[in-house]
Amino acid sequence: MRWAALAALGVLIALPAVVGSYTLTVLIFVFFYAYLGQAWNIVGGYAGQLSVGHAAFVGIGAYTAAMLSLGAGLTPWLGMFVGGALSAALGAVIGYLGFRFGLRGFYFVLLTVAFAEICRIVALNTEAIGGAQGLYITFTGNPRQFQFPDNRAYYYIALGLMLAATAVVWTIERKRFGIYLTAIREDEDACQALGVDTFKYKMLAMVVSSFLTGVGGTFYAFYLFSLQPNTVFGIPLSVEIVIRPIVGGAGTLGGPILGSFILSPLAELSRFYFARGGWSGAHLIVYGGLLILVVLFLPQGAYPYLRRLLARRA
Amino acid sequence: MRVINFAHGDMMVWGMYLAWLLATRLGIDPYLGFVGCAAALFVVGLVVQRGLVDRIVDAPHEMQILLMLGVALVLENGALLAFGPEPQRVRSALTLSTFWLGPLFVDVARLVTFAVAVALSLALYLFLFGTDLGRTIRAAADNAYGALVIGADVRRVYAVAFGIGAACVGAAGALVSPFLPFQPSAGLAASVTSFNIVIIGGMGSLLGAFVGGLLVSVAESLGAVFLAPSLKELVSFSLLILILLFRPAGLFGRRAG
């Protein structure tokens, strides 16, 4: 397994030398969504707290870094951590309310959705950050402003982000923290009865997860150069974030990555196919169908299934 | 029943499109066509419950939320494929007729929709509390195992209940289609609004849903007047968060899930 992972990594590092710019763009989105999925995985997968409001953290991270860069001239390389910190603060608020008041399952889902929607509405109505028109970042190609004329730079940054998040999750998995999170997901009451401070660990998971997601917002802003409240804070982005780890395998290290490698190209293909018929956005029908199939037939996700398959072969 | 139907709003949008199809292709007024829409959505609900939700009743609750999210995505984008993204509106004979009731300016279409909605809610109430099947549904919702023990076919009851829910929302979609322009992407927002209403009113309570609906609409209208029209949802989401925190069972619910 380890050798396969290293070999795959080698291929990914060498790939920009061979493939064209379109494939590169697709791969950038694969990495980026794998990164966001991995960040979500900490609280949604390992701790089992289903958040459908992670777009809020992307949006806050993106807007913070963009506003700091546009308004104060602060480089996004630092702004991304400010954005991450603000996202973590919101994550802490949502986590505190949700966990202190004991909201579980659907109630927690609704709480996260409500917060993301409130962020969206506030952003839509705040003229200082562009209101409904959103923010546009002028392209200068200056690396110090997180702008690169060469697509390959974004490729390596996105790859780096994905690896960094995976390293974080790998570390968590190995620590007592990760074991506590899994225990909380499997049976929170029993876990608490054994003396684990479940509130503390759920909070920690939420804060780490929202911080990472917020940092990802900076990449979003400075790769796409435009921010609209409806896209960065909207429920569809939250669904994009949630669906990859679920399909790949929530609560597993490889799940979000595998899920992203399955879904992003699939979305791209169906988008291409449907766009020719003039049906933009209809690629989501593929997501829906896949989500239904995974829930019915592979509730653990694709990654554990693949591992078992490989283990049986060997 | 505690099945969280993320596809609720999308089913409403399908009800609207069916009304639109009936009106444009067959010339049936939506105020008659809503019966057909309700019947069609009843079948959709039955199929979704029997074919999908039923298979994972024993799985964790989260799986079922995700499943319905998948159904919602398929329904919403199915509508997008079938009807395109342009907003539509159904013409009804009643759309333009209005009258003055003393100082009040009354829109006949809205009045009829209101009357039918109240009648349907009453019928649902009578059904749930007055008939055997209705009582069985409430029993199964309250305690599925207990209902099974006393001989109720819980799977069938669930399917019927889900179908009725879908039929109601299909009828609702058809009934508001004459004055509410709609497009496929409206489904998600409608789902979220109905969750707001149900949570605020109290899950599993008809009266709660009624009062929650009134409360959310009035709060949003007041928000639109006193803050800004685009901020009206802010009011209902804030209300939702407060209810979630301090009274998760809702105003008229009996217990939190």
Interface residues (C-beta under 8 A of the other chain):
Chain A: G48 L50 L97 F101 L103 G105 F106 Y107 V109 L110 L111 V113 A114 F115 E117 I118 I121 V122 L124 N125 A132 I235 P236 V239 V242 I246 F274 G278 W279 S280 G281 A282 H283 L284 I285 Y287 G288 G289 L290 L291 I292 V295 L296 P299
Chain B: I4 L52 R55 I56 A59 H61 E62 M63 Q64 I65 L66 L67 L69 G70 V71 A72 L73 V74 L75 E76 N77 G78 L80 L81 G84 P85 S185 L188 V192 F195 I199 A228 S230 L231 E233 L234 F237 S238 L240 I241 L244 L245 F246 P248 A256 G257
